[in-house]
Amino acid sequence: MQERKSKKILIYFFLFLIIGTFHNKDLNELGSVKLDQISITGLDEKHNYKLLKNLDFLKNRNLFLLNKIEVTDIINENSLVEKYSVFKKYPSSLSIKIDKTNFLARTKKDDHTFLLGSNGKFTKVNYENYDIPFIFGNFEIMNFFDLKKAIKESDFNYKEIKNLFFFKSGRWDIETNDGLLIKLPRENIKKSLEMVLIFFEKNEKKKVKIIDLRQPHQIIIDAR
């Protein structure tokens, strides 16, 4: 009886060693998995490649221990990125899905043309083949986004805008595609644009050259 118990204990002991060794081996193998492939979707081929080159230093890193902050810091430096998702795909891949920003306006800085995206970042371009408003003046990004929000809330058609002019006083002028100049006040932009829309419901647009809304509760019309 005692001999049988000893044999059972010995068998369990060897089974424990075998199972323990098996699991330890698996964990060691998993812990040493190295990143060998990075895939990016959402940008064009040129910019996908550029971003891949910037992330190339991560290859051969331990995928389990890979710090996502290292990845996201590089992605956030890219002015074309609006949103993104990063996925670890075991055993050895990293997948990045990108939503590209929407370009909202053009402007010039230091004799170079830049596109302003909905992500609040500027992208330098070598050509101007974009059908979006051009911004003149030394504006801050939030100045533009405040104006854009007011335009959207007023139902004024943003696609009708050709140029935007920002002044040091903190106010904007809008020039439309058909040559109409709208002089906006510094405040209450949404209400002022709504007044313009109401005015054109009752008046012929082509005869008006300038609408001056800088004075409170007034619309000054220049029909030269």
C-alpha positions in Angstrom: 0.0 0.0 0.0 2.8 2.4 1.0 4.7 1.4 -2.2 1.6 2.3 -4.4 1.4 5.7 -2.8 5.1 6.3 -3.3 4.7 5.4 -7.0 1.6 7.7 -7.4 3.5 10.6 -5.8 6.5 9.9 -8.1 4.2 9.9 -11.2 2.5 13.1 -10.2 5.9 14.7 -9.5 7.2 13.8 -13.0 3.9 15.0 -14.6 4.3 18.3 -12.7 7.8 18.7 -14.1 6.7 18.0 -17.6 3.7 20.3 -17.6 5.7 23.0 -15.8 8.5 22.8 -18.2 6.0 23.0 -21.2 4.3 26.1 -19.9 7.6 27.8 -19.0 8.9 27.1 -22.5 5.7 28.7 -24.0 6.0 31.8 -21.9 9.6 32.2 -22.8 8.8 31.9 -26.5 5.9 34.4 -26.2 8.0 36.8 -24.2 10.7 36.9 -26.9 8.4 37.5 -29.9 9.9 40.3 -32.0 8.0 42.8 -34.1 8.9 42.2 -37.8 6.0 43.8 -39.7 4.2 47.1 -39.6 1.3 47.9 -41.8 -0.4 51.3 -42.3 -3.7 52.1 -44.0 -5.4 55.4 -44.6 -2.8 57.6 -46.3 -1.6 57.5 -49.9 1.4 55.3 -50.9 4.0 58.1 -50.5 2.9 59.2 -47.0 2.4 55.6 -45.9 5.9 54.8 -46.8 7.3 57.9 -45.1 5.5 57.0 -41.8 6.7 53.4 -42.1 10.3 54.7 -42.4 9.8 56.8 -39.2 8.6 53.7 -37.4 11.2 51.3 -38.7 13.3 51.6 -35.5 10.7 49.6 -33.7 11.3 46.5 -35.6 12.9 43.6 -33.6 11.5 45.1 -30.4 9.6 42.7 -28.1 6.0 43.1 -29.2 4.6 42.3 -25.7 6.8 45.1 -24.2 6.3 47.6 -27.0 5.4 51.0 -25.6 2.5 52.5 -27.6 3.5 56.0 -26.6 6.6 55.6 -28.8 4.3 54.8 -31.7 1.6 57.4 -31.1 4.2 60.2 -30.6 5.5 59.6 -34.1 2.0 59.3 -35.6 0.9 62.6 -33.9 3.8 64.4 -35.5 2.2 63.7 -38.9 0.1 66.7 -40.0 -2.1 64.5 -42.3 -3.5 62.4 -39.5 -6.9 63.2 -38.0 -7.6 60.0 -36.0 -5.8 56.6 -35.7 -5.9 53.2 -34.1 -3.0 51.0 -33.3 -3.3 47.2 -32.9 -0.8 44.6 -31.9 -1.3 41.5 -34.0 0.4 38.5 -32.5 2.8 36.9 -33.0 4.8 39.7 -34.7 2.8 42.5 -36.4 1.7 46.0 -35.7 -1.3 47.4 -37.6 -2.1 51.1 -37.8 -5.3 52.5 -39.2 -5.4 56.2 -40.0 -8.2 58.6 -40.8 -6.8 61.4 -42.9 -7.6 65.0 -42.0 -9.9 67.2 -44.1 -8.2 70.3 -45.5 -10.3 73.4 -44.8 -8.3 76.3 -46.0 -5.0 77.5 -47.6 -2.6 80.2 -46.3 0.9 81.4 -46.8 3.7 81.5 -44.2 7.3 82.6 -45.1 6.5 82.5 -48.8 5.3 78.9 -48.6 1.7 77.6 -49.1 0.2 75.5 -46.3 -3.1 73.7 -46.0 -4.9 73.9 -42.7 -6.6 70.6 -41.7 -9.5 69.9 -39.5 -7.0 68.5 -37.0 -5.6 72.0 -36.5 -2.3 71.3 -38.2 -0.6 72.9 -41.2 0.7 70.8 -44.1 3.2 72.4 -46.5 2.4 71.9 -50.2 4.2 72.7 -53.4 1.1 73.4 -55.4 -2.3 75.1 -54.8 -4.7 72.9 -56.7 -7.3 72.9 -53.8 -10.8 74.3 -54.1 -10.8 75.7 -50.5 -10.8 79.3 -49.1 -7.5 81.2 -48.9 -6.8 82.9 -45.6 -5.0 86.3 -45.6 -3.7 87.8 -42.4 -1.8 86.7 -39.3 -4.4 84.5 -37.6 -4.4 81.9 -34.8 -5.8 78.5 -35.5 -8.5 79.0 -32.9 -9.5 82.3 -34.6 -10.3 80.2 -37.7 -12.1 77.4 -36.0 -14.3 79.9 -34.1 -15.2 81.4 -37.5 -15.7 78.0 -39.1 -18.1 77.0 -36.3 -20.1 80.2 -36.6 -20.4 79.7 -40.4 -21.6 76.1 -39.9 -24.2 77.0 -37.3 -25.5 79.9 -39.4 -26.1 77.6 -42.4 -24.0 79.9 -44.6 -22.5 77.8 -47.4 -18.8 77.4 -46.7 -18.2 76.2 -50.2 -19.2 79.6 -51.5 -16.3 81.3 -49.8 -13.3 82.2 -51.9 -11.1 84.2 -49.5 -11.0 85.0 -45.8 -9.3 88.1 -44.4 -8.3 88.3 -40.7 -7.5 91.6 -39.1 -5.4 92.6 -36.1 -8.6 93.8 -34.4 -9.7 90.2 -34.3 -12.5 90.3 -36.9 -12.9 88.7 -40.3 -14.1 89.6 -43.8 -15.5 87.0 -46.2 -15.2 87.2 -49.9 -17.5 84.8 -51.9 -16.9 83.2 -55.2 -19.1 85.7 -57.0 -17.2 88.7 -55.6 -19.4 89.7 -52.6 -17.5 91.1 -49.6 -19.0 90.6 -46.2 -17.5 92.6 -43.4 -18.1 90.8 -40.1 -18.1 92.2 -36.6 -15.7 90.9 -34.0 -18.6 89.2 -32.1 -21.9 87.6 -32.9 -20.7 86.3 -36.2 -23.4 83.6 -36.4 -26.2 86.1 -36.0 -24.6 88.4 -38.5 -24.4 85.7 -41.2 -28.0 84.8 -40.5 -28.9 88.4 -41.2 -27.1 88.1 -44.5 -29.1 85.0 -45.5 -32.4 86.7 -44.5 -31.5 89.8 -46.5 -30.9 87.7 -49.7 -34.2 86.0 -49.3 -35.8 89.3 -50.1 -33.1 91.0 -52.3 -31.3 90.3 -55.4 -27.7 89.1 -54.7 -26.0 90.1 -57.9 -26.5 93.9 -57.3 -24.7 93.9 -54.0 -21.0 94.3 -53.8 -20.3 94.8 -50.0 -22.3 94.0 -46.9 -21.0 95.7 -43.8 -22.1 94.2 -40.5 -19.6 95.8 -38.2 -22.2 98.1 -36.6 -24.6 96.3 -34.1 -28.1 95.6 -35.5 -27.3 97.2 -38.8 -26.7 96.1 -42.4 -24.9 98.6 -44.6 -25.2 97.8 -48.3 -22.9 99.0 -51.0 -24.3 98.2 -54.5 -21.7 99.9 -56.6 
